[in-house]
């Protein structure tokens, strides 16, 4: 590290293109890729099992709650896991720094899963609380570190975030297959414990891979040093351009929340639909209902390289970030619209083909690829460097709001006809997409960029 500290701040801010040690991307991306992969295995392992554990009767080791109560708890848990990203970002910006915040957050998540692995219901909510706190420290700050691997003009940024997002989805793919199978076939606490083992691997990998992150850490230090040399401005003493960009982030925040309200039905209403109304056989072999939640990450792994190539091939002709958001909302709406006739068949008393859910997850995945990695890249690019952790934490509140709304929507699973439930969800996304379509030009002007 001593060799880089003597370089001028400006040099550190403009040399990311020379770091091409991992598939043409900065070497530090590999460390962050695998850390996020293991953290997402722990999170999506919980996501796959939580609602099913809550509604399972006591004789099967569950909590025996109604679908409405289970969806409400699910909504609060997933919402809080993202909501605490805001204080997590603030703590990193002002005290811990991004690297230590991620490390401590990972350790707290491990403790949470160890608590849930104990075969006692008394540790259930304390375990959830620890996972929420740890996720709040880890999630916004690991994303900030990814953004710090690149300077502002590095055209690999969107592609790098798509690769990082691939790591998210490798973990998400393995989670239902490992944690879901263990939980449904051998006992819920085995599934919860397996998620903690995965997070332990993530923490160890992050610790031993610190050297690869040195350029990003030094770039963050250089940015803050440059701000300090420029004067003793208050944190929110920003230029007019910076304020406009923050307004863009705030507007897109609302549309992202709508998208996540639909997308996160995967862990609640779609999870229950798979368990109760879908034929769980493939070529005559039965499989756990949680396996459907691996479809989204499998699709991500298949299509993320295609989307990465597509954005890179289009170059300056590619759609703007707001336009990509629009595509994401419209695709999610079409996904839930597809399920309306499928759920009508379920109401008529028959188990539906797994292909219905395969189609829904495919359209939702295409929407996610248009919105989520692009959003992460956009926020790290538009946010003032001195507020990066704070703004990234704010951005994750869109996931929190979407997850809370998702839990509220899913709470009507037993009381509202399923075609209406899924139809209303589709209309919500399609309507938001049409509104955003008319805002694209305004948002591009406020961003000060064609993208």
LUMVO-924539 format. One line per field, with one value per residue (C-alpha): residue number from 1; residue in three letters; x, y, z. Coordinates in Angstrom, 2 decimals. Layout:
// residues N
num <- (NUM | ...)
residu <- (ALA | ...)
xx <- (X | ...)
yy <- (Y | ...)
zz <- (Z | ...)
//
This chain:
// residues 451
num <- (1 | 2 | 3 | 4 | 5 | 6 | 7 | 8 | 9 | 10 | 11 | 12 | 13 | 14 | 15 | 16 | 17 | 18 | 19 | 20 | 21 | 22 | 23 | 24 | 25 | 26 | 27 | 28 | 29 | 30 | 31 | 32 | 33 | 34 | 35 | 36 | 37 | 38 | 39 | 40 | 41 | 42 | 43 | 44 | 45 | 46 | 47 | 48 | 49 | 50 | 51 | 52 | 53 | 54 | 55 | 56 | 57 | 58 | 59 | 60 | 61 | 62 | 63 | 64 | 65 | 66 | 67 | 68 | 69 | 70 | 71 | 72 | 73 | 74 | 75 | 76 | 77 | 78 | 79 | 80 | 81 | 82 | 83 | 84 | 85 | 86 | 87 | 88 | 89 | 90 | 91 | 92 | 93 | 94 | 95 | 96 | 97 | 98 | 99 | 100 | 101 | 102 | 103 | 104 | 105 | 106 | 107 | 108 | 109 | 110 | 111 | 112 | 113 | 114 | 115 | 116 | 117 | 118 | 119 | 120 | 121 | 122 | 123 | 124 | 125 | 126 | 127 | 128 | 129 | 130 | 131 | 132 | 133 | 134 | 135 | 136 | 137 | 138 | 139 | 140 | 141 | 142 | 143 | 144 | 145 | 146 | 147 | 148 | 149 | 150 | 151 | 152 | 153 | 154 | 155 | 156 | 157 | 158 | 159 | 160 | 161 | 162 | 163 | 164 | 165 | 166 | 167 | 168 | 169 | 170 | 171 | 172 | 173 | 174 | 175 | 176 | 177 | 178 | 179 | 180 | 181 | 182 | 183 | 184 | 185 | 186 | 187 | 188 | 189 | 190 | 191 | 192 | 193 | 194 | 195 | 196 | 197 | 198 | 199 | 200 | 201 | 202 | 203 | 204 | 205 | 206 | 207 | 208 | 209 | 210 | 211 | 212 | 213 | 214 | 215 | 216 | 217 | 218 | 219 | 220 | 221 | 222 | 223 | 224 | 225 | 226 | 227 | 228 | 229 | 230 | 231 | 232 | 233 | 234 | 235 | 236 | 237 | 238 | 239 | 240 | 241 | 242 | 243 | 244 | 245 | 246 | 247 | 248 | 249 | 250 | 251 | 252 | 253 | 254 | 255 | 256 | 257 | 258 | 259 | 260 | 261 | 262 | 263 | 264 | 265 | 266 | 267 | 268 | 269 | 270 | 271 | 272 | 273 | 274 | 275 | 276 | 277 | 278 | 279 | 280 | 281 | 282 | 283 | 284 | 285 | 286 | 287 | 288 | 289 | 290 | 291 | 292 | 293 | 294 | 295 | 296 | 297 | 298 | 299 | 300 | 301 | 302 | 303 | 304 | 305 | 306 | 307 | 308 | 309 | 310 | 311 | 312 | 313 | 314 | 315 | 316 | 317 | 318 | 319 | 320 | 321 | 322 | 323 | 324 | 325 | 326 | 327 | 328 | 329 | 330 | 331 | 332 | 333 | 334 | 335 | 336 | 337 | 338 | 339 | 340 | 341 | 342 | 343 | 344 | 345 | 346 | 347 | 348 | 349 | 350 | 351 | 352 | 353 | 354 | 355 | 356 | 357 | 358 | 359 | 360 | 361 | 362 | 363 | 364 | 365 | 366 | 367 | 368 | 369 | 370 | 371 | 372 | 373 | 374 | 375 | 376 | 377 | 378 | 379 | 380 | 381 | 382 | 383 | 384 | 385 | 386 | 387 | 388 | 389 | 390 | 391 | 392 | 393 | 394 | 395 | 396 | 397 | 398 | 399 | 400 | 401 | 402 | 403 | 404 | 405 | 406 | 407 | 408 | 409 | 410 | 411 | 412 | 413 | 414 | 415 | 416 | 417 | 418 | 419 | 420 | 421 | 422 | 423 | 424 | 425 | 426 | 427 | 428 | 429 | 430 | 431 | 432 | 433 | 434 | 435 | 436 | 437 | 438 | 439 | 440 | 441 | 442 | 443 | 444 | 445 | 446 | 447 | 448 | 449 | 450 | 451)
residu <- (UNK | UNK | UNK | UNK | UNK | UNK | UNK | UNK | UNK | UNK | UNK | UNK | UNK | UNK | UNK | UNK | UNK | UNK | UNK | UNK | UNK | UNK | UNK | UNK | UNK | UNK | UNK | UNK | UNK | UNK | UNK | UNK | UNK | UNK | UNK | UNK | UNK | UNK | UNK | UNK | UNK | UNK | UNK | UNK | UNK | UNK | UNK | UNK | UNK | UNK | UNK | UNK | UNK | UNK | UNK | UNK | UNK | UNK | UNK | UNK | UNK | UNK | UNK | UNK | UNK | UNK | UNK | UNK | UNK | UNK | UNK | UNK | UNK | UNK | UNK | UNK | UNK | UNK | UNK | UNK | UNK | UNK | UNK | UNK | UNK | UNK | UNK | UNK | UNK | UNK | UNK | UNK | UNK | UNK | UNK | UNK | UNK | UNK | UNK | UNK | UNK | UNK | UNK | UNK | UNK | UNK | UNK | UNK | UNK | UNK | UNK | UNK | UNK | UNK | UNK | UNK | UNK | UNK | UNK | UNK | UNK | UNK | UNK | UNK | UNK | UNK | UNK | UNK | UNK | UNK | UNK | UNK | UNK | UNK | UNK | UNK | UNK | UNK | UNK | UNK | UNK | UNK | UNK | UNK | UNK | UNK | UNK | UNK | UNK | UNK | UNK | UNK | UNK | UNK | UNK | UNK | UNK | UNK | UNK | UNK | UNK | UNK | UNK | UNK | UNK | UNK | UNK | UNK | UNK | UNK | UNK | UNK | UNK | UNK | UNK | UNK | UNK | UNK | UNK | UNK | UNK | UNK | UNK | UNK | UNK | UNK | UNK | UNK | UNK | UNK | UNK | UNK | UNK | UNK | UNK | UNK | UNK | UNK | UNK | UNK | UNK | UNK | UNK | UNK | UNK | UNK | UNK | UNK | UNK | UNK | UNK | UNK | UNK | UNK | UNK | UNK | UNK | UNK | UNK | UNK | UNK | UNK | UNK | UNK | UNK | UNK | UNK | UNK | UNK | UNK | UNK | UNK | UNK | UNK | UNK | UNK | UNK | UNK | UNK | UNK | UNK | UNK | UNK | UNK | UNK | UNK | UNK | UNK | UNK | UNK | UNK | UNK | UNK | UNK | UNK | UNK | UNK | UNK | UNK | UNK | UNK | UNK | UNK | UNK | UNK | UNK | UNK | UNK | UNK | UNK | UNK | UNK | UNK | UNK | UNK | UNK | UNK | UNK | UNK | UNK | UNK | UNK | UNK | UNK | UNK | UNK | UNK | UNK | UNK | UNK | UNK | UNK | UNK | UNK | UNK | UNK | UNK | UNK | UNK | UNK | UNK | UNK | UNK | UNK | UNK | UNK | UNK | UNK | UNK | UNK | UNK | UNK | UNK | UNK | UNK | UNK | UNK | UNK | UNK | UNK | UNK | UNK | UNK | UNK | UNK | UNK | UNK | UNK | UNK | UNK | UNK | UNK | UNK | UNK | UNK | UNK | UNK | UNK | UNK | UNK | UNK | UNK | UNK | UNK | UNK | UNK | UNK | UNK | UNK | UNK | UNK | UNK | UNK | UNK | UNK | UNK | UNK | UNK | UNK | UNK | UNK | UNK | UNK | UNK | UNK | UNK | UNK | UNK | UNK | UNK | UNK | UNK | UNK | UNK | UNK | UNK | UNK | UNK | UNK | UNK | UNK | UNK | UNK | UNK | UNK | UNK | UNK | UNK | UNK | UNK | UNK | UNK | UNK | UNK | UNK | UNK | UNK | UNK | UNK | UNK | UNK | UNK | UNK | UNK | UNK | UNK | UNK | UNK | UNK | UNK | UNK | UNK | UNK | UNK | UNK | UNK | UNK | UNK | UNK | UNK | UNK | UNK | UNK | UNK | UNK | UNK | UNK | UNK | UNK | UNK | UNK | UNK | UNK | UNK | UNK | UNK | UNK | UNK | UNK | UNK | UNK | UNK | UNK | UNK | UNK | UNK | UNK | UNK | UNK | UNK | UNK)
xx <- (0.00 | 2.87 | 3.66 | 0.25 | -0.03 | 2.55 | 0.62 | -1.40 | -5.11 | -5.92 | -3.78 | -5.56 | -8.89 | -7.99 | -6.00 | -8.62 | -8.38 | -4.86 | -6.19 | -7.32 | -6.36 | -9.67 | -11.31 | -10.46 | -11.88 | -10.08 | -8.60 | -10.60 | -13.84 | -13.05 | -12.87 | -16.12 | -17.77 | -17.22 | -17.99 | -21.33 | -21.95 | -21.72 | -23.68 | -26.49 | -26.51 | -27.23 | -29.88 | -31.69 | -31.51 | -33.59 | -35.82 | -36.58 | -37.52 | -38.96 | -42.60 | -42.82 | -41.40 | -43.84 | -46.94 | -45.82 | -47.81 | -46.15 | -46.06 | -43.78 | -41.53 | -43.01 | -44.72 | -48.26 | -49.13 | -51.64 | -50.44 | -51.33 | -49.25 | -46.36 | -46.33 | -46.39 | -43.38 | -41.61 | -42.29 | -40.92 | -37.84 | -36.85 | -37.73 | -35.63 | -32.72 | -32.51 | -33.71 | -30.76 | -28.49 | -28.94 | -27.42 | -24.95 | -23.76 | -23.57 | -21.52 | -19.09 | -18.77 | -18.17 | -16.43 | -15.66 | -14.89 | -16.32 | -13.86 | -14.35 | -18.12 | -18.36 | -16.14 | -18.07 | -21.41 | -20.46 | -19.47 | -22.79 | -24.71 | -22.86 | -23.93 | -27.54 | -27.59 | -25.95 | -28.81 | -31.41 | -29.68 | -30.48 | -33.64 | -35.53 | -38.12 | -36.81 | -33.79 | -35.80 | -36.45 | -33.04 | -31.44 | -33.44 | -32.41 | -28.70 | -29.02 | -30.81 | -28.06 | -25.26 | -26.89 | -27.27 | -23.52 | -22.48 | -24.88 | -24.44 | -20.73 | -19.72 | -21.55 | -19.68 | -16.41 | -17.36 | -18.02 | -14.65 | -12.85 | -13.60 | -13.01 | -15.87 | -14.96 | -14.21 | -16.60 | -16.23 | -18.36 | -21.77 | -20.18 | -18.36 | -21.58 | -23.24 | -20.42 | -20.80 | -24.52 | -23.65 | -21.99 | -25.17 | -27.09 | -24.67 | -25.31 | -29.03 | -29.12 | -27.35 | -29.43 | -32.75 | -30.94 | -28.88 | -30.76 | -34.21 | -33.63 | -32.12 | -34.91 | -37.82 | -36.44 | -34.40 | -35.58 | -35.92 | -32.96 | -30.62 | -31.45 | -30.91 | -27.57 | -26.35 | -26.85 | -24.53 | -21.83 | -21.93 | -21.55 | -18.54 | -16.83 | -17.65 | -16.05 | -12.86 | -12.57 | -13.02 | -10.38 | -7.74 | -8.51 | -7.91 | -4.77 | -6.80 | -8.95 | -6.07 | -6.56 | -10.25 | -9.48 | -6.77 | -9.08 | -11.68 | -9.02 | -7.83 | -11.35 | -11.92 | -8.51 | -9.29 | -12.58 | -10.82 | -8.24 | -11.02 | -12.37 | -14.29 | -17.71 | -20.54 | -21.42 | -24.58 | -23.07 | -23.36 | -23.27 | -26.40 | -25.44 | -24.97 | -28.39 | -30.04 | -28.43 | -29.67 | -33.20 | -32.86 | -31.85 | -34.87 | -37.31 | -35.98 | -36.10 | -39.91 | -40.00 | -37.43 | -39.62 | -42.58 | -40.43 | -39.22 | -42.77 | -43.58 | -40.27 | -40.06 | -43.30 | -40.86 | -40.36 | -43.99 | -47.00 | -45.09 | -43.46 | -46.88 | -48.30 | -45.48 | -46.02 | -49.81 | -50.92 | -48.04 | -47.20 | -43.87 | -42.65 | -40.17 | -39.90 | -41.71 | -39.35 | -40.62 | -38.66 | -38.97 | -41.08 | -38.22 | -36.31 | -38.43 | -36.54 | -33.38 | -34.95 | -34.30 | -30.57 | -30.18 | -31.71 | -29.41 | -26.36 | -27.54 | -28.56 | -26.30 | -23.38 | -25.71 | -26.94 | -23.35 | -22.29 | -25.34 | -24.74 | -21.03 | -21.75 | -24.24 | -21.73 | -22.98 | -26.10 | -27.38 | -30.57 | -30.24 | -30.55 | -34.15 | -35.05 | -33.62 | -35.71 | -38.79 | -38.00 | -37.58 | -41.00 | -42.79 | -41.21 | -42.14 | -45.72 | -45.87 | -44.55 | -47.40 | -49.90 | -48.79 | -49.68 | -53.29 | -54.61 | -52.36 | -53.74 | -57.28 | -56.62 | -55.38 | -58.63 | -60.56 | -59.03 | -56.02 | -52.29 | -50.68 | -47.68 | -44.29 | -43.91 | -46.17 | -43.74 | -40.80 | -42.28 | -42.96 | -39.44 | -37.96 | -39.76 | -39.03 | -35.35 | -35.12 | -36.70 | -34.24 | -31.28 | -32.59 | -32.98 | -30.97 | -27.29 | -27.88 | -29.25 | -26.23 | -23.89 | -25.95 | -26.00 | -22.24 | -21.75 | -24.20 | -23.71 | -21.13 | -18.06 | -18.16 | -21.73 | -21.33 | -22.05 | -24.95 | -26.58 | -26.08 | -27.73 | -30.59 | -30.90 | -31.34 | -34.35 | -36.08 | -35.61 | -36.90 | -40.01 | -40.58 | -40.21 | -42.63 | -45.16 | -44.51 | -45.38 | -48.57 | -49.60 | -48.85 | -50.90 | -54.00 | -52.96 | -55.75 | -58.38 | -58.20 | -58.73 | -55.29 | -56.03 | -56.98 | -53.95 | -51.51 | -53.46 | -53.28 | -49.53 | -49.15 | -51.14 | -49.03 | -45.81 | -47.18 | -48.66 | -45.41 | -43.50 | -45.75 | -45.37 | -41.58 | -41.54 | -42.74 | -40.08 | -37.03 | -36.01 | -36.37 | -34.31 | -31.55 | -31.25 | -31.06 | -28.37 | -26.34 | -25.68 | -27.25 | -27.17)
yy <- (0.00 | 2.39 | 2.65 | 4.12 | 6.62 | 8.90 | 9.33 | 12.50 | 12.22 | 13.03 | 10.17 | 7.70 | 8.88 | 8.30 | 5.06 | 2.35 | 1.35 | 0.02 | -2.52 | -5.42 | -8.45 | -10.37 | -11.04 | -7.51 | -6.06 | -4.80 | -7.58 | -6.45 | -7.35 | -11.04 | -10.57 | -8.62 | -11.04 | -14.05 | -12.16 | -11.09 | -14.57 | -16.16 | -13.37 | -13.78 | -17.54 | -16.81 | -14.18 | -16.13 | -19.28 | -17.43 | -15.99 | -19.46 | -20.93 | -18.13 | -18.03 | -21.82 | -22.24 | -19.70 | -21.36 | -24.97 | -26.59 | -27.17 | -30.94 | -30.31 | -28.04 | -24.77 | -21.82 | -22.63 | -19.06 | -17.93 | -16.87 | -13.25 | -13.26 | -15.05 | -12.57 | -9.65 | -11.00 | -11.74 | -8.20 | -6.63 | -8.86 | -8.25 | -4.54 | -4.00 | -5.95 | -3.23 | -0.28 | -0.53 | 0.00 | 3.74 | 3.78 | 1.16 | 3.57 | 6.46 | 4.42 | 3.46 | 7.04 | 8.59 | 5.93 | 2.44 | 2.91 | 0.63 | -2.23 | -2.72 | -2.22 | -5.13 | -7.32 | -6.65 | -7.01 | -10.43 | -11.62 | -10.43 | -12.29 | -15.48 | -15.04 | -14.56 | -17.81 | -19.69 | -18.46 | -19.68 | -23.05 | -23.76 | -25.92 | -23.47 | -20.88 | -18.51 | -17.69 | -17.12 | -13.39 | -12.54 | -14.42 | -12.43 | -9.20 | -10.08 | -10.89 | -7.57 | -5.59 | -7.41 | -6.98 | -3.25 | -2.93 | -5.17 | -4.50 | -0.77 | -0.72 | -3.68 | -2.00 | 1.25 | -0.68 | -2.06 | 1.48 | 2.62 | 0.11 | 2.41 | 6.05 | 8.17 | 7.73 | 4.00 | 2.43 | -0.97 | 0.20 | -1.10 | -4.35 | -4.72 | -4.28 | -6.89 | -9.33 | -8.45 | -9.07 | -12.46 | -13.26 | -12.23 | -14.72 | -17.63 | -17.41 | -16.96 | -20.02 | -22.27 | -21.07 | -22.81 | -25.94 | -26.25 | -24.42 | -25.07 | -28.79 | -29.19 | -27.13 | -28.86 | -32.40 | -32.63 | -29.83 | -26.06 | -25.36 | -27.38 | -25.00 | -21.93 | -23.30 | -24.06 | -20.41 | -19.47 | -21.85 | -20.10 | -16.68 | -17.94 | -18.83 | -15.34 | -13.61 | -15.69 | -15.07 | -11.33 | -11.18 | -13.03 | -11.04 | -7.60 | -6.88 | -6.94 | -4.11 | -1.73 | 0.37 | 0.91 | 1.74 | 4.18 | 5.76 | 6.34 | 7.91 | 10.12 | 11.31 | 12.27 | 13.94 | 16.00 | 17.12 | 18.08 | 20.14 | 21.92 | 23.38 | 22.55 | 22.26 | 20.60 | 17.16 | 18.42 | 21.62 | 20.48 | 22.10 | 22.66 | 19.79 | 17.45 | 18.37 | 17.70 | 14.28 | 13.51 | 14.44 | 11.96 | 9.26 | 10.14 | 9.95 | 6.64 | 5.42 | 5.43 | 3.41 | 0.95 | 0.40 | -0.46 | -2.94 | -4.66 | -4.84 | -7.12 | -8.92 | -9.88 | -11.82 | -14.64 | -15.27 | -14.82 | -15.19 | -16.97 | -19.20 | -20.15 | -20.56 | -22.98 | -24.95 | -25.20 | -24.94 | -26.11 | -29.64 | -30.44 | -33.17 | -33.12 | -36.22 | -38.14 | -37.02 | -34.87 | -31.79 | -29.24 | -26.17 | -23.88 | -24.90 | -22.53 | -19.69 | -20.89 | -20.08 | -16.36 | -16.67 | -19.40 | -17.05 | -14.27 | -16.47 | -17.32 | -13.84 | -11.44 | -11.99 | -11.29 | -8.05 | -7.05 | -7.65 | -5.82 | -2.64 | -2.68 | -3.25 | -0.38 | 1.93 | 5.52 | 4.39 | 2.25 | 3.37 | 5.75 | 4.51 | 5.83 | 4.07 | 0.80 | 1.28 | 1.60 | -1.66 | -3.36 | -2.28 | -3.24 | -6.69 | -7.34 | -6.29 | -8.70 | -11.48 | -11.17 | -10.70 | -14.09 | -15.72 | -14.50 | -17.36 | -19.84 | -18.87 | -19.07 | -22.72 | -23.30 | -21.87 | -24.38 | -27.14 | -28.36 | -28.18 | -25.99 | -26.83 | -25.63 | -23.84 | -21.01 | -20.05 | -20.62 | -17.99 | -15.51 | -15.79 | -15.40 | -12.09 | -10.84 | -11.70 | -9.74 | -6.83 | -7.18 | -7.11 | -3.89 | -2.24 | -3.57 | -3.66 | -0.49 | 1.21 | 0.26 | 1.61 | 4.80 | 5.60 | 5.15 | 7.42 | 10.19 | 10.32 | 12.81 | 10.76 | 12.15 | 10.84 | 7.61 | 5.22 | 7.34 | 7.65 | 3.96 | 3.22 | 5.53 | 3.71 | 0.39 | 1.89 | 1.41 | -2.32 | -1.90 | -0.04 | -2.54 | -5.52 | -4.04 | -3.37 | -6.87 | -8.37 | -6.32 | -7.51 | -11.15 | -10.90 | -11.07 | -14.48 | -16.32 | -13.57 | -12.27 | -14.40 | -15.13 | -13.85 | -10.50 | -10.48 | -11.14 | -8.92 | -5.91 | -6.50 | -6.50 | -3.26 | -1.59 | -2.30 | -1.52 | 1.77 | 2.83 | 1.95 | 4.15 | 7.10 | 6.76 | 6.63 | 10.25 | 11.34 | 9.98 | 13.20 | 15.32 | 12.89 | 12.75 | 16.54 | 16.58 | 13.88 | 15.97 | 12.91 | 11.05 | 7.84)
zz <- (0.00 | 0.68 | -3.02 | -3.87 | -1.03 | -2.57 | -5.81 | -6.36 | -5.74 | -9.36 | -10.60 | -8.38 | -9.71 | -13.36 | -13.48 | -12.99 | -16.67 | -16.06 | -13.53 | -15.73 | -13.69 | -13.67 | -17.05 | -18.14 | -14.91 | -11.76 | -9.61 | -6.59 | -8.36 | -7.79 | -4.00 | -3.92 | -6.35 | -4.05 | -0.84 | -2.25 | -3.63 | -0.17 | 1.51 | -1.01 | -0.42 | 3.24 | 2.45 | -0.26 | 1.83 | 4.42 | 1.70 | 0.32 | 3.69 | 5.80 | 4.65 | 4.35 | 7.87 | 9.26 | 7.73 | 8.39 | 11.22 | 14.58 | 14.05 | 11.05 | 13.12 | 11.82 | 13.45 | 12.28 | 11.22 | 8.61 | 5.16 | 5.99 | 9.20 | 7.50 | 4.61 | 7.05 | 8.97 | 5.68 | 4.48 | 7.66 | 7.71 | 4.10 | 4.34 | 7.47 | 5.99 | 3.33 | 5.46 | 7.84 | 4.83 | 5.40 | 8.90 | 7.66 | 4.96 | 7.42 | 9.89 | 7.14 | 5.83 | 9.24 | 11.35 | 10.10 | 6.42 | 3.75 | 4.20 | 7.95 | 7.69 | 5.25 | 7.42 | 10.64 | 8.86 | 7.56 | 11.04 | 12.51 | 9.78 | 10.71 | 14.35 | 13.22 | 11.27 | 14.14 | 16.33 | 13.83 | 13.55 | 17.19 | 17.40 | 19.59 | 18.61 | 21.30 | 19.11 | 15.93 | 16.17 | 17.76 | 14.88 | 12.33 | 14.08 | 13.83 | 10.13 | 9.55 | 11.34 | 9.54 | 6.14 | 6.80 | 7.32 | 4.45 | 1.61 | 0.81 | 1.49 | -0.65 | -3.53 | -2.80 | -2.97 | -6.39 | -7.64 | -6.26 | -8.47 | -11.43 | -12.18 | -13.50 | -17.17 | -17.09 | -19.60 | -17.92 | -14.98 | -16.14 | -17.31 | -13.99 | -12.06 | -14.28 | -13.42 | -9.73 | -10.12 | -11.54 | -8.20 | -6.43 | -8.49 | -8.20 | -4.45 | -5.01 | -7.28 | -4.77 | -1.80 | -2.62 | -3.82 | -0.63 | 2.12 | 0.66 | 0.25 | 3.73 | 5.28 | 3.56 | 3.57 | 6.80 | 9.07 | 8.92 | 11.23 | 9.03 | 6.20 | 8.37 | 9.58 | 6.06 | 5.18 | 8.06 | 6.81 | 3.44 | 5.04 | 7.00 | 3.72 | 2.46 | 5.46 | 5.22 | 1.49 | 2.01 | 4.73 | 2.72 | -0.46 | 1.02 | -1.04 | -4.24 | -2.88 | -2.16 | -5.34 | -4.50 | -0.87 | -1.89 | -4.45 | -1.71 | 0.52 | -2.34 | -3.07 | 0.55 | 0.78 | -2.33 | -0.77 | 2.45 | 0.52 | -1.36 | 1.87 | 5.02 | 3.41 | 5.26 | 3.95 | 2.25 | 0.84 | -2.77 | -6.17 | -8.24 | -10.55 | -7.59 | -6.19 | -9.57 | -9.70 | -6.20 | -7.30 | -10.20 | -7.73 | -5.54 | -8.49 | -9.74 | -6.13 | -6.34 | -9.55 | -8.23 | -5.14 | -7.40 | -9.31 | -6.11 | -4.75 | -7.69 | -8.01 | -4.33 | -4.57 | -5.33 | -1.64 | -0.62 | -2.95 | -5.74 | -3.13 | -1.73 | -5.24 | -6.07 | -2.85 | -3.00 | -6.63 | -8.83 | -9.94 | -8.26 | -10.56 | -13.42 | -15.65 | -12.92 | -10.11 | -7.25 | -6.21 | -3.34 | -4.09 | -3.02 | -6.14 | -8.21 | -6.55 | -8.29 | -11.67 | -11.40 | -10.66 | -13.29 | -15.83 | -14.59 | -15.10 | -18.60 | -19.69 | -17.71 | -20.13 | -23.04 | -21.45 | -20.58 | -24.17 | -25.49 | -23.45 | -24.35 | -28.06 | -28.17 | -26.45 | -26.52 | -28.40 | -25.53 | -23.74 | -20.81 | -17.24 | -16.94 | -20.21 | -18.87 | -15.73 | -17.95 | -19.73 | -16.34 | -15.09 | -18.30 | -18.34 | -14.70 | -15.47 | -18.40 | -16.15 | -13.68 | -16.48 | -17.79 | -14.46 | -14.49 | -16.68 | -14.88 | -11.48 | -12.87 | -13.75 | -10.18 | -8.80 | -10.91 | -8.82 | -10.78 | -10.18 | -12.82 | -14.95 | -13.67 | -17.01 | -15.83 | -13.08 | -15.43 | -17.75 | -14.95 | -13.60 | -17.10 | -17.75 | -14.24 | -14.72 | -17.95 | -16.12 | -13.28 | -15.66 | -17.17 | -13.77 | -10.85 | -11.95 | -13.95 | -10.83 | -8.74 | -11.39 | -11.79 | -8.05 | -7.62 | -10.65 | -9.70 | -5.91 | -4.53 | -3.44 | 0.12 | 0.51 | -1.44 | 1.43 | 2.67 | -0.76 | -1.47 | 1.87 | 0.86 | -2.46 | -0.71 | 1.04 | -2.33 | -1.80 | 1.75 | 0.62 | -2.19 | 0.14 | 2.67 | -0.09 | -1.40 | 1.99 | 2.12 | -1.36 | -0.48 | 2.72 | 0.46 | -0.90 | 0.94 | 0.83 | -2.75 | -5.88 | -7.29 | -10.83 | -9.30 | -6.98 | -9.81 | -12.21 | -9.85 | -9.48 | -13.26 | -13.64 | -10.94 | -12.87 | -16.33 | -15.12 | -13.46 | -16.64 | -18.78 | -16.37 | -16.35 | -20.14 | -20.22 | -17.69 | -19.49 | -21.28 | -18.15 | -16.07 | -18.70 | -18.64 | -14.85 | -14.92 | -17.34 | -19.50 | -22.41 | -20.34)
//
